[in-house]
Amino acid sequence: MRKKKNLILDFTSLLDVIMILLFVVICNMSNASLEANENAKKSQESLADAETKLEDMQDKLDALSADNEALKTELSGYQINDGDSVSSEVYEAILVSTTKVIMKCETGMDTETNNHMVSIDIIIKNKDESARQTTAKIIHDFGLSRKERDAFNAKQIGSIKEELEKYLTYSDTKLIWVLIEYDYRDENFSNADLEIIHDAVEMLEAERNVTCYIEKMKK
């Protein structure tokens, strides 16, 4: 009778161990499922964010394409010799050979230097060709002396110009229409950043002997 009782007790202990093991396995499976759901949710959010940014950029490209009338008005006010206005044929020809550039500025932190920076998404569109995209950045290093900062900014101006030149290879371009978009309420974006971008565009204008029309869009 004692042996039978011991056997029952041993079996009960074994059953307890099995139940504990099952509980641990179920918990692990539940955690794995929650983690998979969380990763799937993050992936969906990232995809939705990318699609939103793509739609935003496409909207701006569409807006630029539809905004030729504004540029016509601007060009129609130009004067040639003796006060003669530019003829409609002249600025129509200029519009046909216009390259449009959107420079979308966002501030953040540079992971390499741990300094504040301005990240610039550059979208370049010419005629009916597909839009091309590149990036540039402006680093804010306030630890530099005035002389060092001037040299550093000159280097950054050259870097932005090089990024612009990557896709400005259209031989028939007579006018580059540049739209700079930025958040005027962002305390990390300053007039000094605008000056660097302006200097890069003006350097490009001088070297390529092409007219650049710069417009600012505050958001």
C-alpha positions, 0 to 999 in steps of 0.5 A: 500500500505504501509503494502505491502511495509513493507512486501516486506522489511521484506521478503528481510531482512529474505532472507538476513539472510538465504543467510548469514546462507547458506554461513556460512554452506557452508564455514564450510563444505568446511573447514571440507572437506579440513581438512579431505583431509589434514588428509587423506594426512597425513595418506597416508604419514605416511603409505608410510613412514612406508612402506619405513622403513619396506622395508629398514629394510628388504633390510638390512636383505636380505643383511645380509643373502646374505653376509655369504660369507664375514663372511666365508672369515673372519672366514677362516682366524682364526687360531686354534693350531699350525697355523692350519686354521679353516677347512671349516666344522668348519666355516660352522657349525659356520655359521649355528649357527649364529645369525645376529643383525642389530643395526640402530642408529638415533639421535633425542631428548628424550621427557622425558629428553629433551636431545639429544639421540641416538635411536637404532632399533635392528633387530635380525635374526636367521636361517630361523626364522622370524626377531624380533625387539626391541629398545634401546636408549643412552641419552646425559646428559652433565650436569653430572659430570665425575663420574655421567656420568660413572655411567649413561653410565654403566646403559645405557650399561646394558639396551642395553645388556638387550634389546639384550638378549630379543630375543637372546634366541637361545640355539645353537647360537655360533656366534652373528654377530652385524652390527652397522649402523650410519651416520658418518656425524651426529654431535650428534652421537659420538665415545662415543656412539659407545663405549657404544654399543661395551661395551654392546655387549662385556658384552653380549659376556662375560656373555653368553660365545659366540663369537660376531663379530662386524661390522660398516656400515657408511652411 
